[in-house]
């Protein structure tokens, strides 16, 4: 009886904690007293000034947070410039370093000695130094430019303002518009260019579960990589040089190995890339019905083609792994976004707010004059452009993006630097692709294009192909492939440009129609431009209504530093399905499959895992827990669900999805089982793309782990936030440290982090 009572109490606690989750990616410089108090009420033990303080270098947590080129986030964790982020943020770098002889993606990379740390050309780390509110200055500048009859768009404003402040401060300056021009903030950064790869686990460990577990829960990924930042001997930023020395940072993050429990406070600080939560119901409906279904239908087949060839040949896997990684990540995200927009009735929710907005507008003659026709105009313009946009979406996805080698041909067609430049593009494209894969992708692209795009858009050569072959896409593909110089390395070697390039059948197919043909059709460009203006007005109207009503609000993500706060907690993705807040190494053992690349870490890694020597990194060692704490029933991370009792069930889109194993009659309630190592955990922090690699911090600002993913139920969040379903999937810092220590033997890094012990 006590056992079941404890289960019920824990589930009630979990539900109550989830209900307290707060939406918001708040501007780091705008932590006001109300937001500070709200976070402290949830458990924060720091003041706002200890999180961000531009006037006291080294005094705040944000001094240790780094943007990696505004596509990922990282953080400084040692006094020697050691920086940690996600493995998938380093994927392209590791891919570029890999060769068939040294495949660092599959083998991992471990700089056991400091002189083995590998330089990464072109990689930059941005440290935020200060954020300035320049709204008044920008408005004056806009008025001046308008009076002079000069353009005053964002590009022009950014050029003038960034140039001024860059020259005054010696820092990199970036101007950002918030709420479609209601406010303007200028961010100033110190930028470092000498970054070197220090550590990266094999992809089989870092991305365990691969594409199947992506955007799912439970997961068991060790998604981390480490770089070191180097400076000139005087400490200033510098290009790579063998004379450079490790950065001496003004601040580093302290690491906590104490672990966490459900309800514990967490905050995520990083650089979320893009959200569109101020979108109208019309825009959301357009994304759900038009854009996303087209992209998803085309990309699913593209990924299947690539994966089939990649699984058959290691050389093809190495060539396409980076492309496939990006495509699959975006593809699964968009597929989930479409499903979640529909499931959570995002269009209806936004329409309800628009009724409130309409009432607010109608309550003021001044607002009626400004926005009285706004909603109707949005509806009319979206309706007028939809048919052309649907055809354009199929053109873009099927033909324009349908092959990888096609991008090479387009680059060659656009170059103005003659034969040598064209040949350079060609050689690189042939080296990075495989003709067998490309031909099958072309076959898929042709069918997608010719069966979905209205024939009135086709160019002369495309109509000629259609008259020759009709719907026989096998024959059509064979014909085009026989007449292209990219069909084999031998044909590419005989490339001479001139008429040969102009007459190439694949070039003629791809270049026969351009995007302008769609934009010019039926005044579509005018409709789309009008929609953009109307959407900006919609954002400003929504902002003003919320401001007048005292509703706290934050601007859409735009790669500026943000903070979100939440708690550790479980997930109930569907009715009758409950998932734990933590996974462990038990899940890796359960999912391991020697015949499946996605679930096949090396024998060495699995041997260490089964040995169970966690040392001081285990949950019990970290928190002094009793051996019984966390004792659960497999499968890892799952509780009783509607599929309970079916040992063959492998999950579907209705529940805890993926090759996660089986939902049993009994329940996994606590965290890591006794004798196992915590691996991943869940919080309800609000994140999006760009937050990858962001530090997940405890109430004292100490590092608990790294954000690396969201759950499938959260994938509408770029357009619409759904309380209770938006989760942040994190890798536990203890799993990272165990991998460095026990698997990789990177004892020098453990020592550098101040975590050394007698060996």
N, C-alpha and C positions, 0 to 999 in steps of 0.2 A: 504494500500500500504506500509506504513512504517513497518507494522508487517512482511510482506513477505520479504521486503528488509533486515530487521534485521536478518531474518532466513538465507537468502542467504549469507549475510556477515559473519555470525557465521560459516556457513558451509565452506566458503572459508578459514576462519581463521583456522578452525579445520584441513582442508586438508593441508594447508601450514605448520602447526605445526607438523603434522604427518610426512610430508616429511622430516623434519629436524631431525627426530629420528636417533640416532647413535647406531650402533651395538657396543658391547664390554663389556666384564667383565674384567676390567683392574686390573692388580696387584696393590695392595694398596701401595706398596713401590716404584712403578715405575711411579708415577704421575710426569711426566716431565713437563717442561715449556710449551711445545706445548699442552699437554693434559690439563694442568691447565688453559691456555688461552682459549681453546675451551670451557671448562666448564664455565668459567667466561663470555665468550661471550653469553652463553645460559642463564646466570642469576645468577650463583654462586657468593656469596658474601664472601667466605672464600678463604684463600690461601692454597696451597698444604700442608704446614706445620701445618695448623690448622686441617687438615683431618687426617694425619698420621705423627707422630714425635716420633721416638723411643728414642730420647735423652732428651725428656722433659715429663716425666710421668704426665698425667693429662692435658696436653696442647692440645691434639688432640681428635677429635670426636671418633676415633677408640678405644681409651682407654675405652669406654663405650660399645663396641660391643663384644658379647660373642658367641662362638661356643658351641652348645649343642651336644657334642660327635660327631661332624662333620656330623650330619644328619639334623640339623636345626640351625637357628640363633636366638639370643635373644639380648636384650640390657638392660642396667642398667638405671633406671629412678628415683631413689631416693638416698638420702644419707645413707639409711639403707639397701642397698643391694637388693632392690626390682628389680626384673627382669621380663620383659614382652616378650612373644613369642606368637606363634599361638596355638590355642586349639588343632589342629591336631598334633602338635609336642608333646603335653602333653597327647595325647589320650591313649597311652599304659599305662602311669602312672595312669591315672584316671580309666582306665579299671581294672588295677591290684588292685586298692584300693576298687573297687566296689564289693558289695555282693547283693544278692536278697533283703536283708533288707535295705541296703544303696547303692542304685545304683546311684553313683555320675555322671555317664554319663548322665542319664536322669534327675537327680535332680539338677545337678550342685554342686560345692563345694565352700563354702565361709567361710574362716577363719575370722570370725567377731572379734575374739580376737587373739592376737599374739600367745598365747600358743596352739591355734588350728591349726597352720600351720603344715602340715603333712610331715614328712621326706620321701624322695624318695630314697630308696637304689639303689646304682649303678649309679645314675645320676651325671654327671660331667659338669662343666662349664670351658671352656678354654678361657683365656684372652691372646691375642697376645701381646708379649712384644717387639719383634724385628724380622726382617727378614734379613738374611745374604745371599749375593751372594757367594756361595762356589764352583762355577763352576771350577775354576782353581785347587782348592784343590782336587776336585773329579776326575778331569782328571789325575792328578798326581797319585792318589790312584789307578785308573783303570790301568794305565801303570805298576805300581808296582805289582799289583795282576796278571796281564797278564804275566809279566816277570817271576813270581814265579810259573806259571802254575796253579794258583788258580782261582776259579770262581769270576767274577766281575760283576754280575748282580745287579739289583736294590736292592734286598733283602740284599745282602752282603754289598753293599755300604752304605745302610741305617743303618745297624747295627753298622758299624765302625764309621761313621760320627756322628750319633745320640748319641752313647755312649760317644764319646769324648766331644761333646758340652754339653751334659746333665751333665756330671761330672764337667765340667769347670764352668757352670753357675748355676747349681742347678735347672734348668728349664726343662720342657718336650721339647724334641727336635724332630722335624719331617723333614726329607729330602724329597723334591719333585723335580721330573724331569719335566722340561718344554720343549715343542717342541721335545719330544722323545730324550732327552739327549743333546739338544743344550745348555741348561742352567740348573743349579741346584741351588735351593734356600733352605735354612734351616730356618724353623720357630721355634721360641722359645716361649713357653707358660707357664703361671702360671695357675695351675689347682686347682679348688675347688671341694670338694667332698660332702659337706653337703648342699644339696638343699632341700627346703621344699615347698610344694604346698600351695599357698595362695588363689588363686581364679581361678575358671573355670566355665563358664556358662553351662547350660544344652546343650546337643548336639543338641537339637531342635532349639536352638538359635544360638549356635556357628556354626553349620553346616546346617543352614536353607536351604532347597532345596536339601539337601543330595546328593545322587549319580546323580540325574537328573540334578541339576544345576552345578555339578562339571565340571571344565574346560569351563564353559559357561559365557556369559555375556548377560543380566544383572544378578547380584547376590545380595543377601542381607544377608550376613553372619557376625556374630559377632565373628570372628575367633581369639580369644585371650585366653591366660591363663597367670597367674602370679606365679612366684616362688620367694623365698628369698634365698640368699646365706648367709650361716653362716660360721664363722671362729673360730679358737681358740681365747681365750681372748686376746692374743697378736696380733691378726689380721692375723696370718698365716693360710694357708690352713690346714684343719683338717678333719678327718673322723667325722661322726655324734657323738655328745655328748650333753647331756642336759646342759652342761656348756658353750657350744658355744654361740657366740654373732653374731648379724647381721654384715655383711661386711660393712666396711667403704671404699667405692670405691674412686679411684683417680679421677674419672670422671663419671658424669651422663649426660643423655640427657635431655635437656629442652623440655618441651611439648608446642606445639603451638595449641591454640584453635581458631586461626584466620581463619582457613580454607584455601582454595586455589581456583584458577580459571583456565580455559583452558589456556595453555601456560605457567603456572607457572613452574619454575625449580624444579626438584626433583632429588635426588640421593638415591641409595640403596646400602648399605654396608652390606656384609654378606659373607657366605661361600658356594657358589654354588658347588654342588657335582661333577657333571660330564657332560662334553659335548664332542662331537667328531666331531668338525667342520673341522678338518683337514682330515677327511675321504675322501677316493677316490670315484670316481663315481661307481667303482666296489663294494666297500663295501656298499655304499648307496643303490645301486640296489639290492644287496643281502638282506639287511634289509627290503626293501620295498616289494620284491617279495617272500622271503622265510621265514624269521624269524617272522616278525610281523603278517602276515596273519594266521600262525599256532597258535601262542599264542592267538591272538584275537578270533579265532573261538572256541577254547577250553574254554577260560576263560569266555566268554559271557554266555555259558550254565552253568558253575560252579556257577557264580554269581546268575543266575536266580534260581537255585536250592536252594542255601543258603537263598536268599531273601524270597522265598516262605515259607520256614520253619520259618525264623526269624519273619515274619509278623504274623505267626499263633500262636506263643508261646513266651511270654516274657523271659522265661528261656533260650530258644534257642537263642533269640536275644542277651542276655547278653553273652552267651558262644561264639558266632560267630562274634560279632560286631567288634572286633579288627581285626580278620582275614579278614572279609568282607571289612572293611574299607581299608586295605592295598591292597587287591586284586582288588577292584573296582577302587581305585585311579590309580594303575598301568595299569589296563585293559583299562580304558577310555583314559589314556594317550597314550598307545600304539596304540589303535584304531585310535585316532586322528593323531598320528604321521604317520601312514600308509597313511591315507587320505591326509594329508598335503604334504607329500613327493611327492605324485602323483599330487596333485593339483598345487603345485608351481614348478613342474618340476625340482626337486632338482638334479636328476641324470643328466639331460641335462645341468644344470648350472655348475655342477662340471666337466662334460666332456669338456665344453667350456674352463674352467680354465686349464684343463689338456692339451688342445691344445696349450695354451699359455706357459705352463710349458715345453711341448715337444720342442717348438721352442727355448725356453731359454736354455734348455739342449744342443740342437744340435748346438747352437751358440758357444760352447766352447769344444775343444777336451778333456779337463780335466773333464768337466761335463759329456761328452759322456762316457768316461771311467768309471766314477763313477755311472751314472744313466741311461745310454743309453738304457738298456733293461728293466728298472723298470716297466713301464706301461704295456708292453706286458706280463711280468711275472706275474703281478698282475691278469690280465685277465685270463691267463692260469690256475693259481692255484685256483682262485675262481670257474671257470668252472669245474675243476677236482673234487672239493670237494662238489659241490652243492647237488648231489643226496643223498649222505650219510648224509649230514647235514640236509636235509629235513626230512629224516627218524628219525634222532636224535632229531629234534625239536618236532616231534609228540610224541616220547618216553618220552622226558623230560616233556612236558606239560600235556599229557594225563595220563601216568602211574606214572611217578616219582612224579609229583606234583598234581595228580588228586584227591587225598583224603587227608584229614587232619590226620586221624588216621593212614594212611600209613606211615607218618613221624615217628610216635611212633614205629611202627614195625621196621622201618629201624634203629632207634636209639637202639632199643633192640637188633637187629641183630649185631650191631657194637660194643656193649659194651664188655669190657674184664673184667668186675668186678663182674661177676657171677649173681646168681639169685636175690639177693637183689637189685642190680642196675637195672636189667631188670624189676622187679616188681615195682620199683619206677617210671620208665618211663611209665609203663603200667597204673598205678594208675593215674598219672598226665594226660596222654592222654585221658583216659576214662572220667575223671572229666571235661576236657575242650571240649569234643565233645558230639554229640548225635548220637546213632546208626542209627536212622531213616534217618538223614541227610547223614551220611557216606555211608549207603547202596545205596542211590540214586546217590551220587557222584561216587561211585564205578561203578554203571551201566553206567554212562556217560563216565567214564574213559575207561572202557572195549571197548565200541563201538568206541571211538576215537582212541584207540590204534590198535585194531584188524582190523579196516577198512582203516587205513591210513599208517601203517607201513608195509613195504615189509615182507612177511612171512619168507623170508630167515634169518631174524634177530631173529625170535622167538626162545625161549628156549624150552627144551623138555616138560616141564609142560604146557607151553602156547600152544604148538602144540597139546598136549593131550586134553586140554580144547576145542580147536578149532575143533578137530575131534569128540568130544562128542556132542557139541552144535551148531557147525557151526555159523550162524549169529543170533541165538536166544540168544540175550544178556540178556534178562530177566531171562531165565532158567540158563544161565551161572552164572549170578550174584547171583541168589538164591542158587545155588550149592556151590559157593565159600563162601557165607555169612553163610551158615549153618555149614561150617567147619572151622570157625575162632573164636578164643577166644575173639575177640573184638566186636562180634555181640550183646552182651548184658552185663550189669554189672554182672549178675550171672555167665556167662561164664568166664568173666575176673577174678572173684573172685576165680575160680577153676584152674587158671593158675598154672602150675607146672614146666614150662621150659622143658629142655631135649627134648625127642622125641616129646612131645606135640607141642613145638615151631617149631621144624624142619618139622613136618608134617602139620602144620597149612596151610590151603589152600590159605589164603590171603598172608601169608609170601612167599609161594612158587611162587605165581603169581608175586608178586612185585620183588622178588630177583632172578627170573629165568634168567634175562638178566640185565647186568649192562652197564654203559656208556662206558666202555672200549671196549665192543663189537662193538660199532659204531666207536670209535676212531681208532681201529685197522683195520677196514674194508678198503680194497683198498688203503692202505697207507694214510688214511685220516689224521692221526696225523701229518705225515710229511708235507702234504699240508697246514694244519692249522698253523703249526710252521713257515713254509716258508712265509705264508701270513702275520703273525705278524711281521717278520723281514722286509718284503717288505713295509708294511704299515708304520713302523717306518722310513724307508728310504724315503718314500714318504713325510712324515711330514717334515723331515729335508730338503728335496729338495724344498718343497713349502716355508718353512721358509726362506731359503737362497735367493730364487727368489724374494720374497716380500721385504726382507731386502735390496737387491741390488737395487730394483726399488723404495725404499723409501716409501713403503706402510706400514702405521702403523698397527701393529698386536699385538694380545694378545694370550697367550697360552690357550689351552682348560682348562676348569674348572677342578679342582682336589682337592676340599675342602680346598683351601687356600683362605685367605681373598681377596675379590675383591670389586671394586666399579664400578657401572654403573650409567650413568646420562641420564636424559631425561626430559620430560615435561608432565603435566596433559593434557589429550586430549581424544577425542571421538574415536569411532571405527566404521568402515564401513566394516563389515565382508564379505559381498557379494554385487554384483551389485544391487542397489536399496534398500539396507538395511542399515540404519544408527542407531547407538546406542549412547546414551548420555555418557558423561564422568563421571556421578555420579548417584547413586541410593539413595533411601530414604526409610523411614519407610512406605511410601505409597505402595511400592512393597510387603512388608510383608503382609499388609492387603489384597492386591489383590490376592496373591498366597495362603493365609491361607486356609487349608482344614481340617476339623475335622476328616475326614476319612483317611487321608494320613499321616503316621508318619513323612515323610520328610518335611511336611508343616504344622506341628501342634505344635507350642509352647504352653505352658500352658495357661490356662484361665487367670491366674494372670498376665502373661507377656502380653498377648493380651489386657487385660483390661487397663494396663498402657499405652500401645502403642496407643490405641484408645482415651485415655484421652488426650494425646498430651501435657503433661506437660514436655517440654524439658528443661525448666529453661535456664541456661546460656550455655547449650551445643548446642542449635539450631544454624543454619546458620546465622539467622538474629541477634541473640544475640552475635555471635562471631565476625561478621564483620560490624555490624551496618547497615545492608542492608535494603533497603526499602521493605515494605511488598510485593510489586509486583515482586521483583527479584526472579527468579527461578520458577515463576508460570508456570506450564506446564500441559500437558494433559496426563493422564495415557494411557497405562500402564507404570509403572516406568522404566525409563532408555531406553525406545524405541522410535524411530522416525519412520517416514513414511518408509514403506518397500514394497517389491513386493507382500506381502500378505495383504497389507492394505485393510481395508474394510471387511475382513473376520473375524467376531467376534468369530468364533469357532476355528480358527487356533491356534495350540499350539506350533508351531515351528518345524523345522526339521533340518537336518544337513546342509542345504543350507543357513541358516540365523542365527538369534539370537535364539539359541536353548534352549530347556529346557521347564519346566512347567512355563515359565516366564509370561504366560498370552498372551495377544492378541495385535496384531499390528493393530492399528486403523487408520482411515483416517487422524486424526490430529496428530500433532507432539509434542513430549516432547523435547524441545530444551535446556533449561537451566538445572541447577542442581536441588537440592532438592526443591520440590514445597513449597510454602509458608505454614507454619504451620506444616511442616514435618521435620524430623531429617535426616541429611546426614548419610548414612550407608556405602556404598562402593564407590570406585572411581578407575579410570583407569589412568595409566601412560604408557609411552613407554620405561620404563627401561628394560634393557636386564637381564633376570633372568633365573634360572633353579632350579631343585631340590636341596635342601640345603639352598636356599635363604628363605625358609619358615620361617616366624617370623622376617625377616630382617626389620630394621627400614626404613621407607620411610621418608626422611628428606627434609626440604625446603632449600632455598638458604643460610640460616644462620645456617644450621645444626640442626634445631629444629624438633622434632618428629611430623609428620602429621598423621601417621598411620603405619600399618604393611602390608608387602607383604604376600599374602597367596595363590595366585593361578595365573595361566596364562589363556589365552583364547584358545579355541580349534584351532583357526587359527595359533597359535604360536607353535603347538606341534611338528613341524618338527625341532625346533630350536636346539635340541641337535646335529643334524647333519647339519642343514642348516638354517641360519637366513634369514627371509623374511621381509625386511623393510616395514613399514606401517601396518603390521599385528601382530607383536609381542607386546603383551600388558601384563602389570603387574596389577593384580587385588589386590586391597588394602582395608583393613578395616579402616575406619575413626576413629581417636583417640577420637573424640567427641561421637561417638556411644558407644565406649568402656567405656568412662567415665560416660555416661548416664546410661549404664547398671550397672556399679558398684554403682553409686550414687542412682538412683531412684528405680531400680529393686532389687539389692542385699543389699542395705543399708550398703555398705562398706565405711562408712564415714571416718573411720580411715585411709583408703588408700587414699582417696581424700585429706585429711588433710596432710598426709605424702608427697604427691606430690606437696604440696604448693598451692593447688587450693581451699582451704577452703573459705567459706563465712559464713555469719551469717545465722543461721537456726532457 
